[in-house]
Amino acid sequence: MILRCRTNRGSTLPEDYRGLHYSEHTVFQLTPDRDYPAQGVGYFNGGVVVLVADDDAEPLWCSMDFFEVVDGSLAADWKFALRGDGPHGWEAVMGYPALAEDEQHHQGLNEERDADQQLFREQVARTTR
């Protein structure tokens, strides 16, 4: 799936998105009008979020409202998994196999663990060849 960045500022999003993990002052390392391959899609805190490599090649989960879909095709190897956090956390995730199948990898991205970040970078390299 290819996503085009519409905005990188929290101030452009609806009020109900603020206070969860960013505010009207947040500026993400994304470039408007640039295309980003999605590495994952999730349902978090009642909204759709996507996982991309930001402009610093770091994993970034952010609201789908930052993007428009340029190509909605999903990679053949993507997997889907439910998560048990409930309406104020992760409810579902899909993406490359380790993201969906290994909750510890998913959590490791959020905690910035080196091994998980390296696996993410390897995945990004495969999708950008």
C-alpha positions as a Markdown table, in Angstrom:
| # | Residue | x | y | z |
|---|---|---|---|---|
| 1 | Met | 0.0 | 0.0 | 0.0 |
| 2 | Ile | 1.4 | 3.4 | -1.0 |
| 3 | Leu | 0.3 | 6.5 | 1.0 |
| 4 | Arg | 0.8 | 10.1 | 0.1 |
| 5 | Cys | 1.4 | 12.5 | 3.1 |
| 6 | Arg | -1.2 | 15.3 | 3.2 |
| 7 | Thr | 0.1 | 16.9 | 6.4 |
| 8 | Asn | 2.7 | 16.4 | 9.1 |
| 9 | Arg | 1.2 | 18.6 | 11.7 |
| 10 | Gly | -1.1 | 17.6 | 14.6 |
| 11 | Ser | -2.8 | 21.0 | 14.4 |
| 12 | Thr | -4.5 | 20.0 | 11.1 |
| 13 | Leu | -6.3 | 17.0 | 12.6 |
| 14 | Pro | -9.7 | 17.0 | 14.4 |
| 15 | Glu | -9.7 | 17.8 | 18.1 |
| 16 | Asp | -10.7 | 14.2 | 19.1 |
| 17 | Tyr | -7.3 | 13.0 | 17.8 |
| 18 | Arg | -5.3 | 15.2 | 20.2 |
| 19 | Gly | -4.4 | 14.1 | 23.6 |
| 20 | Leu | -3.9 | 10.4 | 22.6 |
| 21 | His | -0.3 | 10.6 | 21.5 |
| 22 | Tyr | 0.2 | 14.0 | 19.9 |
| 23 | Ser | -1.2 | 17.5 | 20.1 |
| 24 | Glu | -1.7 | 20.5 | 18.0 |
| 25 | His | 2.0 | 21.3 | 18.4 |
| 26 | Thr | 3.2 | 18.0 | 17.1 |
| 27 | Val | 5.2 | 17.9 | 13.9 |
| 28 | Phe | 6.1 | 14.5 | 12.5 |
| 29 | Gln | 9.2 | 13.7 | 10.4 |
| 30 | Leu | 7.0 | 13.4 | 7.3 |
| 31 | Thr | 7.1 | 15.4 | 4.1 |
| 32 | Pro | 3.8 | 16.6 | 2.6 |
| 33 | Asp | 3.2 | 15.3 | -0.9 |
| 34 | Arg | 5.8 | 12.5 | -0.5 |
| 35 | Asp | 4.8 | 8.9 | -0.9 |
| 36 | Tyr | 5.4 | 6.3 | 1.9 |
| 37 | Pro | 5.0 | 2.5 | 1.6 |
| 38 | Ala | 2.8 | 1.4 | 4.5 |
| 39 | Gln | 4.4 | -1.3 | 6.6 |
| 40 | Gly | 1.3 | -1.9 | 8.7 |
| 41 | Val | -2.2 | -0.8 | 9.5 |
| 42 | Gly | -3.8 | -0.9 | 12.9 |
| 43 | Tyr | -6.9 | 0.0 | 14.9 |
| 44 | Phe | -5.7 | 2.0 | 17.9 |
| 45 | Asn | -7.6 | 4.2 | 20.4 |
| 46 | Gly | -10.7 | 4.0 | 18.1 |
| 47 | Gly | -9.0 | 5.1 | 14.9 |
| 48 | Val | -7.1 | 3.8 | 12.0 |
| 49 | Val | -3.3 | 4.2 | 12.2 |
| 50 | Val | -0.6 | 3.3 | 9.7 |
| 51 | Leu | 3.1 | 2.3 | 10.2 |
| 52 | Val | 5.6 | 4.0 | 7.9 |
| 53 | Ala | 9.3 | 4.7 | 7.9 |
| 54 | Asp | 9.5 | 8.4 | 8.6 |
| 55 | Asp | 12.0 | 10.8 | 7.0 |
| 56 | Asp | 14.7 | 9.6 | 9.4 |
| 57 | Ala | 13.9 | 5.9 | 8.5 |
| 58 | Glu | 12.4 | 5.4 | 12.0 |
| 59 | Pro | 9.2 | 3.4 | 12.5 |
| 60 | Leu | 6.2 | 5.7 | 13.0 |
| 61 | Trp | 2.6 | 4.9 | 13.8 |
| 62 | Cys | 0.4 | 7.8 | 13.0 |
| 63 | Ser | -3.2 | 8.5 | 12.1 |
| 64 | Met | -4.4 | 7.6 | 8.7 |
| 65 | Asp | -5.7 | 11.1 | 8.5 |
| 66 | Phe | -2.2 | 12.3 | 7.7 |
| 67 | Phe | -2.3 | 10.4 | 4.4 |
| 68 | Glu | -4.3 | 9.6 | 1.3 |
| 69 | Val | -4.2 | 6.2 | -0.3 |
| 70 | Val | -2.3 | 6.3 | -3.7 |
| 71 | Asp | -2.3 | 2.5 | -4.1 |
| 72 | Gly | -4.4 | 0.3 | -1.8 |
| 73 | Ser | -2.8 | -3.0 | -2.9 |
| 74 | Leu | -1.6 | -5.1 | 0.0 |
| 75 | Ala | 1.5 | -7.2 | 0.0 |
| 76 | Ala | 0.8 | -10.9 | -0.5 |
| 77 | Asp | 2.6 | -11.8 | 2.7 |
| 78 | Trp | 0.7 | -9.4 | 5.1 |
| 79 | Lys | -1.0 | -11.0 | 8.1 |
| 80 | Phe | -3.8 | -9.9 | 10.4 |
| 81 | Ala | -4.1 | -10.2 | 14.2 |
| 82 | Leu | -6.5 | -9.0 | 16.9 |
| 83 | Arg | -5.0 | -7.4 | 20.0 |
| 84 | Gly | -6.6 | -7.4 | 23.4 |
| 85 | Asp | -6.0 | -3.9 | 24.6 |
| 86 | Gly | -9.7 | -2.8 | 24.0 |
| 87 | Pro | -11.1 | 0.6 | 22.9 |
| 88 | His | -8.3 | 2.6 | 24.5 |
| 89 | Gly | -5.4 | 0.7 | 23.0 |
| 90 | Trp | -4.6 | -1.7 | 20.2 |
| 91 | Glu | -7.5 | -3.7 | 18.9 |
| 92 | Ala | -6.1 | -5.0 | 15.6 |
| 93 | Val | -3.0 | -4.9 | 13.4 |
| 94 | Met | -2.1 | -6.1 | 10.0 |
| 95 | Gly | 1.2 | -5.9 | 8.1 |
| 96 | Tyr | 4.4 | -7.8 | 7.5 |
| 97 | Pro | 4.3 | -11.2 | 9.2 |
| 98 | Ala | 6.4 | -10.3 | 12.3 |
| 99 | Leu | 4.2 | -7.2 | 13.0 |
| 100 | Ala | 1.0 | -9.3 | 13.2 |
| 101 | Glu | 2.3 | -12.6 | 14.4 |
| 102 | Asp | 4.7 | -11.4 | 17.1 |
| 103 | Glu | 3.2 | -9.1 | 19.7 |
| 104 | Gln | 6.7 | -8.7 | 21.3 |
| 105 | His | 8.0 | -7.3 | 18.0 |
| 106 | His | 5.1 | -4.9 | 17.7 |
| 107 | Gln | 5.7 | -3.8 | 21.3 |
| 108 | Gly | 9.4 | -3.6 | 20.6 |
| 109 | Leu | 8.9 | -1.0 | 17.8 |
| 110 | Asn | 6.9 | 1.1 | 20.3 |
| 111 | Glu | 9.7 | 0.7 | 22.9 |
| 112 | Glu | 12.4 | 1.4 | 20.3 |
| 113 | Arg | 14.3 | -1.9 | 20.9 |
| 114 | Asp | 17.3 | -2.3 | 18.6 |
| 115 | Ala | 16.5 | -5.8 | 17.3 |
| 116 | Asp | 12.9 | -4.8 | 16.4 |
| 117 | Gln | 14.0 | -1.6 | 14.8 |
| 118 | Gln | 16.5 | -3.6 | 12.7 |
| 119 | Leu | 13.8 | -6.1 | 11.6 |
| 120 | Phe | 11.6 | -3.1 | 10.6 |
| 121 | Arg | 14.5 | -1.6 | 8.6 |
| 122 | Glu | 15.0 | -4.9 | 6.8 |
| 123 | Gln | 11.2 | -5.0 | 6.0 |
| 124 | Val | 11.3 | -1.4 | 4.6 |
| 125 | Ala | 14.3 | -2.3 | 2.4 |
| 126 | Arg | 12.3 | -5.2 | 0.9 |
| 127 | Thr | 9.3 | -3.0 | 0.1 |
| 128 | Thr | 11.3 | -0.2 | -1.5 |
| 129 | Arg | 13.4 | -2.3 | -3.9 |
